[in-house]
Amino acid sequence: MRFINEASDAHEVHHDHHARHDCHGHGHHHHIHSLPCEGGRLKSVFYWAIGLNLAYVLLEAVYGLRSGSMGLLSDAGHNLSDVASLFIALIAFKAAGRQPTPRYSYGYGKATIEASLLNAVILYVAVIFIVIEAAERLLHPVAVDGDEIAWVAGAGVIVNGVTAWMLMRHSHSDLNVKGAFLHMVADTLVSVGVVASGIIIHYTGLTWLDPAVGIAIGAVIAAGSWSLLRESMRMALDGVPSNIDMAVVERRISGTPGVKSFHHLHVWPLSTTSTALTVHVVMSSPDDIDGVISRVRRSVEDLGISHSTIEAETGEDSCTCRECSM
């Protein structure tokens, strides 16, 4: 049995432990990602994003209550859920950076997946409340100050736009950050819509536009959050992450020199940025167990699989279960 471990911030290579059995060899390889420099910058981005959005929530709530604007109040509720989402994502991100323990041998990376799922649920709960309140306002219209709505929502365009810009560079490799980034982009567009409705109300007196915008906000949030909910639910259930193409993984393994066939292939997320794989490979020859294990591992690394456990079998492939891939 052979284990190769790589861990820590600099991907420090730990000791190789190996032993041989007559018919089996195992290769185990993983990375634990805690980002010392990049992670520090991302934490600063989260702090600034939380502070800016919390200040804007208070501004919207005060002026929404003063003007009676459903558009402002619903957007304040949504932005408050964004503050909670950013806070949850920050906590999960910090937890993921902690080292593994004997009790949590994979570390705490799974917290980022659970945070993503919780954030998606929070957004849909916010949508329900927004739509219910907006529908009530449509049935019982309330006079609002369109000019005030436009000015406050204009501040939202700036706050949400700046927050989205700060998160953008970190959003390509982490579902947590991507979710926060998409929320901020959607919020920026929503704020633009509220500005437009405020101007129209100011000049036309069409107060029904305010709750209508509230319902539109709910629809935008629901549509924009669907992919986050779907992906975080899949990852919470240990499904294959959307960035991993299993057909490509299978081709890479089967095309590895020395591999006759394989079975018991499993791929699942360890966190929103780290993916694991286990597989049993049947070798063409028993003479190069370590080489086959190393080649299989390297063949899938560039696909985003940072933690792999490979069992090399030198006997005939006797697997008949439904998990056999070849």
C-alpha positions in Angstrom: 0.0 0.0 0.0 1.4 3.4 -0.9 0.3 6.8 0.3 1.6 10.1 -1.0 0.3 13.2 0.9 0.7 16.8 0.0 -0.7 19.4 2.4 -0.4 22.9 3.9 -0.3 26.3 2.4 2.7 25.6 0.3 1.6 22.1 -0.7 4.3 20.7 1.5 5.1 17.1 0.7 4.8 14.9 3.7 6.4 11.5 4.1 5.7 8.7 1.7 4.5 5.5 3.3 4.5 2.4 1.2 4.1 -1.3 1.5 3.5 -4.0 -1.1 0.9 -6.7 -1.3 1.0 -9.5 -3.8 -2.1 -8.3 -5.7 -2.8 -4.7 -4.6 -1.2 -1.3 -4.5 -2.8 1.9 -3.3 -1.9 5.5 -4.1 -3.3 8.3 -2.0 -2.6 11.9 -2.9 -4.2 15.1 -1.7 -3.9 18.9 -1.4 -5.3 20.9 1.4 -5.8 24.4 0.2 -5.4 27.3 2.6 -4.3 30.3 0.7 -1.9 32.4 2.7 -1.6 35.4 0.5 -4.6 35.2 -1.7 -6.7 34.1 1.2 -5.7 37.1 3.2 -6.8 39.4 0.4 -10.1 37.6 0.0 -10.8 37.9 3.7 -10.2 41.7 3.4 -12.6 41.8 0.5 -15.2 40.0 2.6 -14.8 42.5 5.5 -15.2 45.5 3.2 -18.1 43.9 1.4 -19.9 43.2 4.7 -19.3 46.7 6.0 -20.4 48.5 2.9 -23.6 46.4 2.4 -24.5 46.6 6.1 -24.3 50.4 6.0 -26.4 50.5 2.8 -29.0 48.2 4.4 -29.4 50.7 7.3 -29.7 53.5 4.8 -32.4 51.7 2.7 -34.3 50.7 5.8 -34.4 54.2 7.2 -35.5 55.8 3.9 -37.8 52.9 3.0 -39.7 53.3 6.3 -39.8 57.1 5.9 -41.0 57.1 2.4 -43.2 54.0 2.6 -41.4 52.5 -0.4 -41.9 48.8 -0.9 -39.1 48.7 -3.5 -36.6 50.1 -0.9 -37.8 47.9 1.9 -37.8 44.7 -0.1 -34.3 45.6 -1.5 -33.1 46.3 2.1 -34.4 42.9 3.1 -32.6 41.3 0.2 -29.4 43.2 1.0 -29.6 42.1 4.6 -29.7 38.5 3.4 -26.7 39.3 1.3 -24.9 40.6 4.4 -25.7 37.3 6.2 -24.6 35.4 3.1 -21.3 37.2 3.0 -20.8 36.6 6.7 -21.6 32.9 6.4 -19.2 32.6 3.4 -16.5 34.3 5.4 -16.8 32.0 8.4 -16.8 28.9 6.0 -13.8 30.3 4.2 -11.9 30.7 7.4 -12.9 27.2 8.6 -11.7 25.7 5.4 -8.3 27.1 6.0 -7.9 25.2 9.3 -5.6 22.1 9.3 -7.1 18.6 9.4 -7.4 17.0 12.8 -7.6 13.3 13.9 -11.3 13.8 14.2 -11.7 15.7 11.0 -9.1 14.1 8.8 -10.3 15.9 5.6 -10.2 19.3 7.4 -13.1 21.7 7.4 -13.5 22.4 3.7 -17.0 20.9 3.6 -18.1 24.0 5.5 -17.9 26.0 2.3 -20.4 23.7 0.6 -22.8 23.9 3.5 -22.5 27.7 3.6 -23.3 27.9 -0.2 -26.4 25.8 0.4 -27.5 27.8 3.4 -27.0 31.0 1.4 -29.2 29.8 -1.4 -31.9 28.8 1.0 -31.7 32.3 2.7 -32.2 33.9 -0.7 -35.3 32.0 -1.5 -36.8 32.7 2.0 -36.1 36.4 1.3 -37.9 36.1 -2.1 -41.0 34.7 -0.4 -41.3 37.6 2.0 -40.6 40.2 -0.7 -43.3 38.8 -3.0 -45.9 38.5 -0.2 -45.3 42.1 0.9 -45.2 43.5 -2.6 -48.5 41.7 -3.5 -50.1 43.3 -0.4 -49.0 46.7 -1.6 -50.4 46.1 -5.0 -53.8 45.4 -3.5 -53.5 48.3 -1.1 -51.4 51.0 -2.8 -49.3 53.4 -0.6 -48.1 56.8 -1.8 -44.3 57.0 -2.1 -41.7 59.6 -2.8 -40.2 58.7 -6.1 -37.4 61.2 -5.9 -36.1 59.8 -2.6 -36.4 56.3 -3.9 -34.2 57.2 -6.9 -31.5 58.8 -4.8 -31.2 56.0 -2.2 -31.3 53.3 -4.9 -28.5 55.2 -6.7 -26.3 54.8 -3.7 -27.1 51.1 -4.0 -25.8 51.0 -7.6 -22.5 52.3 -6.3 -22.3 50.0 -3.2 -23.3 46.9 -5.0 -21.2 47.7 -8.0 -18.0 48.2 -6.0 -18.7 45.0 -4.0 -19.1 43.0 -7.2 -15.9 44.5 -8.6 -14.0 43.5 -5.4 -15.3 39.9 -5.6 -15.0 39.4 -9.3 -11.3 38.4 -9.5 -11.9 35.7 -6.8 -15.1 34.3 -8.2 -13.8 32.0 -10.9 -12.6 29.1 -8.7 -14.8 29.1 -5.6 -18.6 28.5 -5.5 -18.9 30.5 -2.3 -17.3 33.6 -3.8 -19.0 33.1 -7.1 -22.4 33.1 -5.4 -21.6 36.3 -3.5 -20.3 37.9 -6.8 -23.5 36.9 -8.7 -25.6 38.3 -5.9 -23.8 41.6 -6.1 -24.1 41.8 -9.8 -27.9 41.1 -9.6 -28.2 43.7 -6.8 -26.5 46.3 -9.0 -29.0 45.6 -11.8 -31.9 45.6 -9.3 -30.8 49.0 -7.9 -30.7 50.4 -11.4 -34.3 49.2 -11.8 -35.4 50.9 -8.6 -33.7 54.1 -9.7 -35.7 54.0 -12.9 -39.0 53.3 -11.1 -38.3 56.1 -8.6 -37.8 58.6 -11.5 -41.0 57.4 -13.3 -43.0 57.6 -10.0 -41.6 61.1 -9.4 -42.8 62.4 -12.8 -46.0 60.3 -13.3 -47.3 59.4 -9.9 -47.7 55.8 -10.9 -47.2 54.4 -7.3 -48.1 50.8 -8.4 -44.6 50.7 -10.0 -43.0 50.5 -6.6 -44.5 47.1 -5.5 -44.2 45.9 -9.1 -40.5 46.5 -8.8 -40.5 44.6 -5.5 -42.0 41.6 -7.3 -39.5 42.0 -10.1 -36.7 42.0 -7.6 -38.0 38.7 -6.2 -38.1 37.2 -9.6 -34.5 38.3 -10.4 -33.2 36.9 -7.1 -35.0 33.6 -7.6 -33.7 33.2 -11.2 -30.2 34.3 -10.4 -30.0 32.0 -7.3 -31.2 28.8 -9.0 -27.8 27.7 -10.3 -26.3 28.3 -6.8 -29.0 26.2 -5.1 -28.7 23.4 -7.7 -24.9 23.2 -7.5 -24.6 23.6 -3.7 -27.3 20.9 -3.3 -25.4 18.6 -5.6 -22.1 19.1 -3.8 -23.8 18.7 -0.4 -24.9 15.3 -1.6 -21.4 14.5 -2.7 -22.3 14.7 -6.4 -19.7 15.3 -9.1 -18.9 19.0 -9.2 -20.2 20.7 -12.4 -16.6 21.6 -13.5 -15.7 17.9 -13.7 -16.5 15.9 -16.9 -16.7 12.3 -15.9 -16.4 11.1 -19.5 -13.0 12.9 -19.7 -11.9 11.5 -16.3 -12.7 7.9 -17.6 -10.8 8.5 -20.8 -7.8 9.8 -19.0 -7.7 6.8 -16.7 -8.4 4.2 -19.4 -5.7 5.8 -21.6 -3.0 5.7 -18.9 -0.2 3.3 -19.9 -0.3 0.2 -17.9 -4.0 0.3 -17.1 -6.0 -2.6 -18.5 -9.4 -1.6 -17.0 -10.8 0.2 -14.0 -13.8 0.1 -11.7 -15.2 1.6 -8.4 -14.6 5.2 -9.8 -16.0 7.9 -7.5 -15.5 11.7 -7.7 -16.9 14.0 -5.0 -16.2 17.5 -3.6 -14.1 18.0 -0.4 -14.9 21.8 -0.5 -16.1 24.3 -3.1 -12.5 24.4 -4.4 -11.1 20.9 -3.8 -12.3 17.6 -5.4 -11.4 14.0 -4.5 -11.3 10.8 -6.6 -11.0 7.1 -5.7 -10.6 4.3 -8.3 -9.5 0.7 -8.6 -7.3 0.1 -11.7 -6.5 -3.3 -13.1 -2.9 -3.4 -14.4 -1.7 -4.9 -17.6 1.5 -6.1 -15.8 2.3 -6.4 -12.1 5.8 -5.0 -12.7 5.1 -1.2 -12.3 2.6 -0.7 -9.6 4.1 2.6 -8.3 4.4 3.9 -11.9 0.8 3.2 -12.8 -0.5 4.8 -9.6 1.6 7.9 -10.2 0.5 8.2 -13.9 -3.2 7.8 -13.1 -2.9 10.4 -10.4 -1.2 12.9 -12.7 -3.6 12.2 -15.6 -6.5 13.7 -13.6 -4.8 16.5 -11.7 -5.3 19.2 -14.4 -9.0 18.4 -14.5 -9.4 19.9 -11.0 -9.0 16.7 -8.9 -6.6 17.6 -6.1 -7.0 14.5 -3.9 -6.8 11.0 -5.4 -6.7 7.5 -4.0 -5.8 4.8 -6.5 -5.8 1.1 -5.9 -3.8 -0.9 -8.4 -4.9 -4.5 -8.9 -2.6 -7.0 -10.6 -5.1 -9.9 -10.9 -7.9 -10.4 -13.4 -10.7 -7.9 -13.4 -13.4 -9.8 -11.6 -15.7 -6.8 -10.9 -19.3 -7.5 -11.9 -21.1 -4.8 -9.9 -22.9 -1.8 -11.5 -20.0 0.5 -10.4 -17.6 -1.1 -12.9 -16.7 1.4 -15.6 -15.0 -0.9 -18.1 
